[in-house]
């Protein structure tokens, strides 16, 4: 992305993906790419205003666009410099004498996550999770397959329009609650509300989502005291970090007889491994 204005700006693009070790449905270890997700705290004239969770592809443009779309700046000419430093995950923005008295009501500390539909966790939530550990729960591979089959028939609106995410609360045999919404965060919050209203414990439960496993999704599941999180999508680096900190078992790319264990491999009982692939058959994970 070119800089066509006279602005002192850094160029600090992050790598798109990295590779981590995962366990597949055959209980075999393999390397698999994981999407980056990093916090980037914006300081406007040395005042902290927000932390954005981002892939880090074009951080300087992201910062400028955020300030513009929030109505904090009206013109690039109001900016003097934008410097992103990934060693401390910060973006230092210096303005040409911006009047902060007019925008103080906009400068409230919060974290804007990469989630769709809602995706906003206000400051302090991640700090409150420090030291939080969910209970250990062993889940059978046969249970995963049974739940995936049941869930396939539940995504009614998605099959019709493709414009929603679905989330489900399950035990080892049944789907206890299922919600579809335009954003996966709305769906998970609705299930959390149902659990609270009906005094349903998160212990020995499994949470399913059609969406990717970002940091906020893992945070919410840990808040609900659910130890296993299952998704048909992938995972971000920060989602994996939070899962390791809270002991949440993460399974992604789950569809049919396939899945990858990103965290908590010792909590999976491999009792229903598929038949070995025929010799010379294409590796399903290299096609995904």
Number of C-alpha atoms within 10 A of each C-alpha: 8 6 11 6 9 11 14 13 17 15 16 15 14 15 11 13 15 12 12 12 16 20 19 20 17 16 15 10 13 13 11 16 15 18 18 21 23 22 20 24 23 24 19 21 16 11 12 17 17 22 22 24 21 19 21 20 15 14 25 23 16 14 22 17 14 16 18 14 11 12 12 19 18 12 11 16 12 14 21 15 18 23 20 22 15 16 6 10 14 19 23 19 23 18 16 11 10 15 10 14 7 9 13 11 8 13 15 12 14 18 22 20 22 18 20 14 15 15 18 16 16 15 15 11 15 14 9 10 15 11 9 14 17 22 16 17 19 15 22 16 17 16 17 23 18 16 19 20 14 13 21 12 9 18 19 14 14 16 12 9 8 11 12 20 23 25 29 21 22 20 17 15 11 14 18 14 15 20 19 23 18 16 19 25 24 20 23 27 16 18 21 19 13 13 17 13 9 9 9 14 12 24 16 17 21 25 24 25 26 23 23 19 27 26 24 23 23 26 21 17 24 24 18 22 20 25 29 32 23 27 23 21 16 20 25 19 21 21 23 22 15 21 29 16 14 23 20 27 28 25 28 25 20 21 16 13 16 18 24 28 23 22 22 21 18 13 18 18 15 16 11 15 15 11 7 8 11 7 6 6 8 10 9 9 13 7 6 6
